[in-house]
Amino acid sequence: MSNIANLLKNEITRVARKEVRAQTKGLKQAIAPYRAQIAELRRRTRELELQVKRLGRQTARAASASSDGEETGERNLRFSAKGLAAQRRRLGLSAQAFGALIGASGQSVYKWEEGKARPRAKNLPAIAALRTMGKKEAAARLAALKS
């Protein structure tokens, strides 16, 4: 009796598997193009991300090159921390007053003199203009700024 039950059970399982296989075959065939499409989309995404990364680097390089070009384009203005400190002492100005003349804060002037920071390109022409200025002219310009 158990032999017939086993045979019946095995036959039912075989038929059920065959039926399931027949039903899932259509689904597997429908899924195949989707998988290929997903793989293609992943490839395109990866390529586009690399392209964005490359373009980001190029624009960063171009931006730094243009800022370097701006500095060299304006009479090749130079800056040194020691020179700035000597210039301020020569004019007899405090860092706050010196900063007011060039359009920066006194703290910025201290940082520039210590070499911990560099002035921005917009401040370099003002610093260069102070090189040709004497004590009296600097004091007069400072008085004009205060009034």
Contacts in CASP RR format, 6 or more apart in sequence:
PFRMAT RR
TARGET T0000
AUTHOR 0000-0000-0000
METHOD contacts of the structure
MODEL  1
MSNIANLLKNEITRVARKEVRAQTKGLKQAIAPYRAQIAELRRRTRELEL
QVKRLGRQTARAASASSDGEETGERNLRFSAKGLAAQRRRLGLSAQAFGA
LIGASGQSVYKWEEGKARPRAKNLPAIAALRTMGKKEAAARLAALKS
67 121 0 8 1.000
70 121 0 8 1.000
71 77 0 8 1.000
71 121 0 8 1.000
71 124 0 8 1.000
74 121 0 8 1.000
74 124 0 8 1.000
74 125 0 8 1.000
75 128 0 8 1.000
77 124 0 8 1.000
77 125 0 8 1.000
77 127 0 8 1.000
77 128 0 8 1.000
79 112 0 8 1.000
79 118 0 8 1.000
79 119 0 8 1.000
79 124 0 8 1.000
79 127 0 8 1.000
81 112 0 8 1.000
81 113 0 8 1.000
81 114 0 8 1.000
81 115 0 8 1.000
84 109 0 8 1.000
84 112 0 8 1.000
84 113 0 8 1.000
84 127 0 8 1.000
85 113 0 8 1.000
87 127 0 8 1.000
87 130 0 8 1.000
87 131 0 8 1.000
88 95 0 8 1.000
88 98 0 8 1.000
88 109 0 8 1.000
88 113 0 8 1.000
90 135 0 8 1.000
91 98 0 8 1.000
91 130 0 8 1.000
91 133 0 8 1.000
91 134 0 8 1.000
91 135 0 8 1.000
91 138 0 8 1.000
92 135 0 8 1.000
92 138 0 8 1.000
93 101 0 8 1.000
93 138 0 8 1.000
93 142 0 8 1.000
95 106 0 8 1.000
95 107 0 8 1.000
95 109 0 8 1.000
95 110 0 8 1.000
95 113 0 8 1.000
96 105 0 8 1.000
96 106 0 8 1.000
96 109 0 8 1.000
97 142 0 8 1.000
98 106 0 8 1.000
98 109 0 8 1.000
98 130 0 8 1.000
99 105 0 8 1.000
99 106 0 8 1.000
99 108 0 8 1.000
99 109 0 8 1.000
100 142 0 8 1.000
100 145 0 8 1.000
101 126 0 8 1.000
101 130 0 8 1.000
101 138 0 8 1.000
101 141 0 8 1.000
101 142 0 8 1.000
101 145 0 8 1.000
102 109 0 8 1.000
102 119 0 8 1.000
102 123 0 8 1.000
102 126 0 8 1.000
102 127 0 8 1.000
102 130 0 8 1.000
103 123 0 8 1.000
103 126 0 8 1.000
104 119 0 8 1.000
104 123 0 8 1.000
108 117 0 8 1.000
108 119 0 8 1.000
111 117 0 8 1.000
112 118 0 8 1.000
112 119 0 8 1.000
119 127 0 8 1.000
130 138 0 8 1.000
133 141 0 8 1.000
END
